[in-house]
Amino acid sequence: MTEPGQAGPGLIGAAGPVRSAALRRRVHAVTADLARRGVRSGDRVLVQADNSTEYVEALLSLMQLDVSLVPVDHRQSPADTHAAARQSGARWMLTDRRPGTDPVDGRVLLIEELGGGLAPEPGEVDLSAWFRRRDAAVLWSSGTTGRPKGIVKSGNAVLDNTDRTVLAMGYRAQDVTAPLLPFSHQYGLSVLLLWWRVGCTLLVTPYQRLDLAVSQAVAHGVTCVDAAPPTYHALLGLVRRRPAVRAGLGGVRVWGVGGAPLPAPLAEAFRTRMGAPLLDGYGLSELGNVALATPADPVACGRPLPGVAVRITAPDGRPAAPGEFGSIEVRSAGRMEGYLTEEGALRPADGDWFRTGDVGHLDEDGRLWVGGRDQAVHRLGYTIFPESLERKAEGCGRQIKVVAVDDVRRGHALHFVVADPEGGSALTWRRRLAPHLAEFEQPNAVHVVDSFPVSLNGKVDTTALRRLIGVAGG
């Protein structure tokens, strides 16, 4: 692996390239400015800003100062930002816009004002103290099924998982990577750390303007792209409208996808149109990356990372056989320290094996196939996993969500929701679904929507979906 600064991690942003030496000087200047303003080692700093080269420089500067990072999405509500600040005990806030209400008692710093007028120091950027910190980062769960949980990660866990990911995926210093993701989430943050460890080039794009982001990716010869499934849906639409884009992206060797389950129709459509597979992966904020499909073996979620152990436990508690569905449990050095309590104290993680709350199976070759959340429901005497049922139903050629609703007579009624922008009828889709499902899996109701409501991190918002189809009471 290339050590940071030797081959030199570089940035490309809206203002053009920032070479490695200039990046180091900028980080040293911002670090000095933060210290001058009173930020100290061990402080908790809430970071809320959209992607930019200045965001990246500020994040590295905070890490060099050995603070505890609390990244939050720049699009979330002020109430959620205040809750994150309170629960994490953040002393400072670093942001790209002054908040309407102050969550940190006046200690708000604007990213654009940092580092100006200071003479930068020479030398390497040193993140070693941050990598030794027990509370290096406080991340947040998705919150799609409840209030987000504060997840405390040590620097060593983050570093270990980053290096194992690099080893599995074969990233190299010559790569140009374009994460079409917010850097404030686990997935985006992990790509930033990969870039720094590998010493390659990071393209910071206006990822919410996909047409501009793709144009920049083509212009700069991007080799690695990371995005959530909705972004790849939009990319396929862009390629249909502008066929020349496909040729311009011909140098991409890694199309990484994560942050939400990969629908089978999307995977098939992408491979057909782009001539390359989407490389699915499985990970959690609590663990980092667990298993990744690679360019050499682009099947399912791939094999567990080197040194990461995955086991499947059958419903009766015994180890599941290859191909047998069960609960996914993981043992990894990338595991969290624990969750934050409401009062901000650390509730340490217990035991060696982490129960992920997801279900899936390992095949004969050790690849992980993820079925979804372990939210089993009972219907007509059968135990059914709705998200596993979705994977089967997607054989009809559209993304499907299955909503289970309590039913006194059946146990649960199954509402199938089809994303069809062409507006096919519910009866048409019921007929198309039927051959892919067992008799006891057939829908009680079929709903057709243009698209699914999604949360800030690209996952389907199940609460909003229930409201959309009129079963909010579940």
VMD Tcl script that draws the C-alpha trace (Angstrom):
set ca {
  {0.00 0.00 0.00}
  {1.23 3.50 -0.76}
  {1.79 5.48 2.41}
  {-0.01 8.84 2.43}
  {2.11 11.61 1.01}
  {4.69 9.43 -0.79}
  {2.90 8.88 -4.10}
  {0.58 11.60 -2.91}
  {-3.17 11.68 -2.56}
  {-4.56 14.42 -4.79}
  {-7.89 16.18 -5.11}
  {-9.86 17.47 -8.05}
  {-12.70 19.84 -7.26}
  {-14.66 22.68 -8.74}
  {-11.56 24.92 -8.81}
  {-9.38 22.29 -10.48}
  {-6.67 19.91 -9.24}
  {-5.04 20.16 -5.82}
  {-1.74 18.30 -5.96}
  {-0.42 16.32 -3.02}
  {2.09 18.93 -1.82}
  {-0.49 21.72 -2.01}
  {-3.03 19.54 -0.19}
  {-0.58 18.89 2.66}
  {0.18 22.60 2.98}
  {-3.51 23.43 3.03}
  {-4.24 20.80 5.71}
  {-1.41 22.12 7.90}
  {-2.76 25.68 7.55}
  {-6.31 24.67 8.50}
  {-4.99 22.56 11.40}
  {-3.10 25.55 12.77}
  {-6.14 27.79 12.38}
  {-8.41 25.35 14.19}
  {-5.93 25.15 17.06}
  {-5.66 28.95 17.18}
  {-9.46 29.16 17.49}
  {-9.42 26.80 20.46}
  {-10.14 23.32 19.04}
  {-8.18 20.79 21.09}
  {-7.33 17.09 21.02}
  {-10.21 15.09 22.41}
  {-12.92 17.64 21.58}
  {-16.04 16.34 19.87}
  {-16.69 18.26 16.65}
  {-19.99 18.12 14.77}
  {-19.27 18.36 11.03}
  {-22.19 19.34 8.80}
  {-21.45 20.36 5.22}
  {-21.93 19.27 1.63}
  {-19.09 17.63 -0.30}
  {-16.26 19.95 -1.34}
  {-12.48 19.95 -1.45}
  {-12.60 22.31 1.56}
  {-14.68 19.72 3.45}
  {-12.06 17.07 2.76}
  {-9.21 19.36 3.85}
  {-11.07 20.32 7.04}
  {-11.81 16.69 7.88}
  {-8.12 15.75 7.53}
  {-7.20 18.76 9.66}
  {-9.58 17.69 12.43}
  {-8.14 14.18 12.29}
  {-4.61 15.59 12.54}
  {-5.75 17.54 15.62}
  {-6.96 14.22 17.12}
  {-10.57 15.23 17.67}
  {-13.63 12.99 17.82}
  {-15.55 13.47 14.55}
  {-19.35 13.61 14.51}
  {-20.36 13.86 10.82}
  {-24.03 14.53 10.10}
  {-25.92 14.96 6.84}
  {-26.12 18.56 5.63}
  {-29.72 17.98 4.49}
  {-31.13 16.79 7.81}
  {-33.47 18.90 9.91}
  {-32.23 21.40 12.51}
  {-33.98 19.33 15.18}
  {-31.97 16.24 14.19}
  {-28.75 18.27 14.18}
  {-29.45 19.59 17.67}
  {-30.24 16.04 18.86}
  {-26.93 14.75 17.44}
  {-25.00 17.58 19.06}
  {-26.65 17.00 22.42}
  {-26.31 13.22 22.46}
  {-22.69 13.22 21.26}
  {-21.64 16.07 23.55}
  {-20.20 18.02 20.61}
  {-18.19 21.04 21.73}
  {-17.76 22.58 18.26}
  {-19.62 22.68 14.96}
  {-17.85 22.90 11.60}
  {-20.18 23.79 8.75}
  {-20.44 25.40 5.30}
  {-23.40 27.59 6.29}
  {-24.25 29.29 9.55}
  {-27.15 27.43 11.23}
  {-30.41 29.22 11.97}
  {-30.23 27.95 15.53}
  {-26.94 27.21 17.24}
  {-26.50 23.66 18.62}
  {-23.08 24.25 20.26}
  {-23.39 27.50 22.25}
  {-21.59 29.78 19.83}
  {-18.66 27.55 18.88}
  {-19.60 27.43 15.20}
  {-16.78 27.54 12.63}
  {-17.30 28.11 8.90}
  {-15.18 25.89 6.68}
  {-14.60 28.59 4.07}
  {-13.03 30.89 6.68}
  {-10.38 28.42 7.85}
  {-6.69 28.56 6.99}
  {-6.62 31.93 5.27}
  {-3.53 34.10 5.76}
  {-1.55 31.47 7.65}
  {1.85 30.31 6.47}
  {1.55 26.59 5.80}
  {4.13 24.26 7.30}
  {6.03 21.69 5.23}
  {5.97 17.97 6.00}
  {3.57 15.09 6.06}
  {0.06 15.11 7.47}
  {0.05 12.92 10.58}
  {-3.20 11.10 11.42}
  {-1.61 8.52 13.72}
  {-3.05 9.94 16.95}
  {-6.57 9.89 15.48}
  {-6.15 6.27 14.44}
  {-5.34 5.47 18.10}
  {-8.41 7.29 19.43}
  {-11.14 5.11 20.97}
  {-13.90 7.54 19.95}
  {-12.41 8.64 16.63}
  {-15.83 8.90 14.98}
  {-19.45 8.96 16.04}
  {-21.57 7.76 13.12}
  {-25.34 7.44 12.89}
  {-27.56 4.55 11.86}
  {-29.93 5.14 8.95}
  {-33.02 5.77 11.06}
  {-35.32 4.25 8.42}
  {-37.08 2.11 11.04}
  {-36.63 4.32 14.11}
  {-34.51 7.08 15.62}
  {-30.86 7.04 14.44}
  {-28.41 5.49 16.89}
  {-25.03 7.03 17.72}
  {-22.29 4.52 16.84}
  {-18.85 5.04 18.36}
  {-15.93 3.77 16.25}
  {-12.27 3.64 17.25}
  {-9.61 4.87 14.88}
  {-8.00 1.46 14.91}
  {-11.26 -0.19 13.84}
  {-11.67 2.32 11.01}
  {-8.05 1.88 9.88}
  {-8.20 -1.92 10.03}
  {-11.36 -2.05 7.94}
  {-10.00 0.45 5.43}
  {-6.81 -1.52 4.86}
  {-8.66 -4.84 4.53}
  {-10.98 -3.24 1.95}
  {-8.00 -1.97 -0.05}
  {-6.47 -5.46 0.03}
  {-9.68 -7.14 -1.15}
  {-10.53 -4.66 -3.92}
  {-7.03 -3.98 -5.24}
  {-7.20 -0.19 -5.23}
  {-3.99 1.45 -6.45}
  {-2.28 4.83 -6.54}
  {-3.09 5.30 -10.24}
  {-6.84 5.18 -9.60}
  {-9.13 8.18 -9.93}
  {-12.12 7.62 -7.66}
  {-15.45 9.44 -7.79}
  {-17.78 8.77 -4.86}
  {-21.27 9.96 -5.83}
  {-22.17 9.97 -2.15}
  {-22.32 12.37 0.79}
  {-19.03 12.19 2.70}
  {-20.96 12.47 5.97}
  {-22.29 8.89 5.79}
  {-20.39 5.68 6.53}
  {-20.05 4.76 2.85}
  {-18.77 8.15 1.72}
  {-16.42 8.49 4.69}
  {-14.98 5.05 4.00}
  {-14.14 6.08 0.42}
  {-12.34 9.18 1.71}
  {-10.18 7.03 3.97}
  {-9.49 4.58 1.14}
  {-8.32 7.47 -1.03}
  {-6.00 8.73 1.68}
  {-4.48 5.34 2.46}
  {-3.99 4.39 -1.19}
  {-2.66 7.78 -2.24}
  {-4.76 7.98 -5.41}
  {-6.81 10.88 -6.82}
  {-10.21 11.86 -5.44}
  {-12.69 13.61 -7.73}
  {-15.12 15.69 -5.68}
  {-18.23 16.09 -7.83}
  {-21.59 17.85 -7.50}
  {-23.04 14.37 -6.99}
  {-26.61 15.65 -6.69}
  {-26.30 17.00 -10.25}
  {-25.57 13.69 -11.91}
  {-25.16 15.12 -15.41}
  {-22.38 17.44 -14.21}
  {-20.81 14.76 -12.04}
  {-20.67 12.30 -14.94}
  {-19.22 14.92 -17.28}
  {-16.43 15.54 -14.77}
  {-15.86 11.79 -14.34}
  {-15.45 11.41 -18.10}
  {-13.13 14.44 -18.35}
  {-10.81 13.20 -15.60}
  {-10.65 9.52 -16.54}
  {-12.35 8.09 -13.48}
  {-11.55 4.42 -12.76}
  {-13.62 3.79 -9.62}
  {-17.19 4.93 -8.90}
  {-19.19 4.40 -5.72}
  {-22.89 5.18 -5.37}
  {-26.18 3.99 -3.90}
  {-28.73 2.13 -6.08}
  {-30.93 5.20 -6.82}
  {-27.92 6.97 -8.35}
  {-27.28 4.03 -10.67}
  {-30.94 4.07 -11.70}
  {-30.48 7.73 -12.65}
  {-27.18 6.97 -14.42}
  {-28.87 4.41 -16.66}
  {-31.46 7.02 -17.58}
  {-28.69 9.49 -18.41}
  {-26.93 6.94 -20.62}
  {-30.18 6.22 -22.48}
  {-30.53 9.93 -23.24}
  {-26.83 10.46 -23.99}
  {-25.35 7.21 -25.38}
  {-21.87 8.76 -25.75}
  {-21.57 8.80 -21.94}
  {-21.12 5.03 -21.91}
  {-17.96 5.21 -24.02}
  {-16.64 8.05 -21.87}
  {-16.95 5.87 -18.79}
  {-15.27 2.90 -20.44}
  {-12.21 3.23 -18.18}
  {-14.17 2.54 -14.99}
  {-13.02 -0.80 -13.59}
  {-14.88 -0.67 -10.24}
  {-18.58 0.17 -10.07}
  {-19.18 -0.09 -6.32}
  {-22.69 -0.06 -4.91}
  {-23.83 0.07 -1.31}
  {-25.87 1.95 1.24}
  {-29.04 0.05 0.34}
  {-29.98 -3.36 -1.11}
  {-29.20 -3.76 -4.82}
  {-32.39 -4.68 -6.73}
  {-31.89 -7.54 -9.17}
  {-33.53 -5.68 -12.10}
  {-31.10 -2.79 -11.64}
  {-28.10 -5.13 -11.53}
  {-29.22 -6.86 -14.73}
  {-30.05 -3.61 -16.55}
  {-26.70 -2.07 -15.61}
  {-24.67 -5.05 -16.81}
  {-26.62 -5.13 -20.08}
  {-26.29 -1.42 -20.86}
  {-22.85 -0.66 -19.41}
  {-21.16 -3.99 -20.16}
  {-19.85 -4.24 -16.59}
  {-21.26 -5.51 -13.31}
  {-22.25 -3.49 -10.29}
  {-20.09 -4.74 -7.42}
  {-22.40 -5.21 -4.48}
  {-21.18 -5.19 -0.92}
  {-22.40 -5.71 2.59}
  {-21.50 -3.56 5.55}
  {-22.88 -1.67 8.49}
  {-21.85 1.51 10.27}
  {-21.26 -0.68 13.33}
  {-18.75 -2.87 11.45}
  {-17.60 -1.08 8.31}
  {-17.31 -3.28 5.24}
  {-17.97 -6.98 5.82}
  {-18.05 -8.63 2.37}
  {-17.44 -7.20 -1.09}
  {-17.88 -8.48 -4.62}
  {-14.73 -7.82 -6.63}
  {-13.99 -7.33 -10.34}
  {-12.57 -10.86 -10.38}
  {-15.64 -12.37 -8.66}
  {-18.67 -10.08 -9.11}
  {-21.20 -12.42 -7.52}
  {-23.70 -11.53 -4.76}
  {-22.02 -9.52 -1.97}
  {-18.78 -11.41 -2.47}
  {-16.66 -13.12 0.14}
  {-15.92 -11.69 3.58}
  {-12.91 -9.38 3.74}
  {-9.61 -11.01 4.74}
  {-9.68 -11.55 8.50}
  {-13.45 -10.96 8.80}
  {-15.57 -13.95 9.81}
  {-19.23 -14.42 8.88}
  {-21.50 -17.16 10.16}
  {-25.15 -17.91 9.48}
  {-27.30 -19.15 12.35}
  {-30.49 -21.07 11.50}
  {-33.74 -20.13 13.30}
  {-33.30 -23.10 15.66}
  {-29.84 -21.87 16.74}
  {-27.65 -24.35 14.85}
  {-25.05 -23.35 12.22}
  {-26.77 -23.09 8.86}
  {-25.62 -25.26 5.96}
  {-24.43 -23.64 2.71}
  {-27.46 -22.19 0.95}
  {-29.59 -22.28 4.10}
  {-31.16 -19.03 5.23}
  {-30.49 -17.65 8.68}
  {-29.28 -14.72 10.78}
  {-26.00 -13.06 9.74}
  {-23.40 -12.70 12.49}
  {-19.98 -11.13 12.06}
  {-16.66 -11.11 13.90}
  {-14.41 -8.25 12.81}
  {-11.68 -5.97 14.11}
  {-13.66 -3.18 12.44}
  {-16.41 -3.49 15.02}
  {-17.72 -0.47 16.91}
  {-16.87 0.33 20.51}
  {-20.58 0.59 21.25}
  {-23.67 2.78 21.06}
  {-24.26 6.14 22.69}
  {-27.00 6.20 25.30}
  {-29.53 9.04 25.22}
  {-27.41 10.76 27.87}
  {-24.28 10.45 25.73}
  {-22.52 7.69 27.65}
  {-20.95 4.74 25.82}
  {-22.82 1.43 26.04}
  {-20.05 -1.02 25.10}
  {-20.62 -3.79 22.56}
  {-20.83 -7.27 24.05}
  {-19.25 -10.53 22.88}
  {-17.06 -11.41 19.91}
  {-19.88 -11.95 17.40}
  {-22.12 -9.10 16.30}
  {-25.72 -9.93 15.42}
  {-26.42 -7.74 12.41}
  {-30.20 -8.04 12.39}
  {-30.02 -9.18 8.75}
  {-30.70 -12.55 7.17}
  {-28.97 -14.31 4.30}
  {-26.89 -17.34 3.41}
  {-23.39 -18.36 2.40}
  {-23.02 -20.39 -0.79}
  {-20.67 -23.33 -1.32}
  {-17.87 -20.94 -2.33}
  {-18.24 -18.76 0.77}
  {-19.99 -15.84 -0.92}
  {-22.53 -13.92 1.11}
  {-26.08 -13.52 -0.19}
  {-28.06 -11.00 1.85}
  {-31.83 -11.30 2.04}
  {-32.54 -8.17 4.11}
  {-33.60 -7.36 7.65}
  {-34.44 -10.18 10.03}
  {-38.08 -9.15 10.34}
  {-39.83 -12.46 10.03}
  {-43.61 -12.47 9.84}
  {-46.01 -15.37 10.08}
  {-48.65 -16.03 7.49}
  {-50.94 -19.03 7.00}
  {-48.63 -21.11 9.17}
  {-45.43 -20.13 7.30}
  {-42.52 -17.97 8.43}
  {-41.72 -15.34 5.78}
  {-38.92 -12.78 5.52}
  {-40.36 -9.82 3.56}
  {-37.03 -8.57 2.18}
  {-36.07 -12.07 1.04}
  {-39.46 -12.26 -0.64}
  {-38.65 -9.00 -2.43}
  {-35.56 -10.55 -4.02}
  {-37.70 -13.39 -5.41}
  {-40.41 -11.04 -6.62}
  {-37.93 -8.88 -8.50}
  {-37.74 -11.68 -11.02}
  {-40.72 -9.89 -12.58}
  {-38.34 -7.15 -13.78}
  {-39.14 -4.29 -11.37}
  {-38.00 -3.25 -7.92}
  {-40.45 -4.51 -5.30}
  {-41.09 -3.67 -1.66}
  {-43.18 -5.94 0.54}
  {-45.07 -4.37 3.45}
  {-46.43 -6.75 6.08}
  {-49.58 -5.65 7.91}
  {-51.08 -7.37 10.96}
  {-54.07 -9.51 10.05}
  {-56.07 -11.35 12.71}
  {-57.10 -14.21 10.42}
  {-53.91 -14.75 8.40}
  {-51.30 -13.51 10.87}
  {-50.04 -10.96 8.36}
  {-51.28 -9.60 5.06}
  {-48.66 -8.92 2.39}
  {-48.83 -5.69 0.40}
  {-46.54 -5.73 -2.65}
  {-45.48 -2.30 -3.92}
  {-44.15 -2.10 -7.48}
  {-42.04 0.83 -8.71}
  {-43.32 1.36 -12.26}
  {-42.96 4.85 -13.74}
  {-44.97 3.65 -16.75}
  {-48.01 3.14 -14.53}
  {-48.94 -0.48 -15.23}
  {-52.10 -1.65 -13.50}
  {-52.10 -3.53 -10.21}
  {-53.79 -6.49 -11.94}
  {-51.06 -6.64 -14.59}
  {-48.35 -6.70 -11.97}
  {-50.17 -9.30 -9.86}
  {-50.12 -11.61 -12.89}
  {-46.41 -10.94 -13.51}
  {-45.52 -11.56 -9.88}
  {-47.45 -14.82 -9.54}
  {-44.97 -17.19 -11.28}
  {-42.12 -16.07 -8.99}
  {-43.91 -16.79 -5.73}
  {-45.15 -19.83 -3.86}
  {-48.86 -20.07 -3.17}
  {-48.46 -18.95 0.44}
  {-46.33 -15.97 -0.70}
  {-48.88 -14.46 -3.10}
  {-49.83 -10.83 -2.37}
  {-52.99 -9.79 -0.60}
  {-52.76 -6.45 -2.36}
  {-50.61 -4.93 -5.10}
  {-49.85 -1.19 -5.24}
  {-48.14 0.59 -8.14}
  {-46.10 3.76 -7.55}
  {-43.85 5.84 -9.81}
  {-40.93 5.50 -7.40}
  {-40.22 4.68 -3.77}
  {-39.67 7.42 -1.18}
  {-36.06 7.36 0.02}
  {-34.22 8.64 3.06}
  {-31.16 10.90 2.96}
  {-28.81 7.92 2.59}
  {-30.66 6.38 -0.36}
  {-32.58 3.66 1.47}
  {-36.31 3.19 0.96}
  {-38.15 5.07 3.71}
  {-40.49 2.37 4.96}
  {-42.52 4.73 7.15}
  {-43.19 7.07 4.22}
  {-43.97 4.09 1.98}
  {-46.58 2.82 4.42}
  {-48.22 6.24 4.42}
  {-48.10 6.35 0.62}
  {-50.07 3.11 0.23}
  {-52.40 3.84 3.15}
  {-51.22 1.28 5.72}
  {-49.33 3.66 8.01}
  {-50.73 1.94 11.08}
  {-48.95 -1.32 10.09}
}
mol new
graphics top color blue
foreach p $ca { graphics top sphere $p radius 0.5 }
foreach p [lrange $ca 0 end-1] q [lrange $ca 1 end] { graphics top cylinder $p $q radius 0.2 }
display resetview
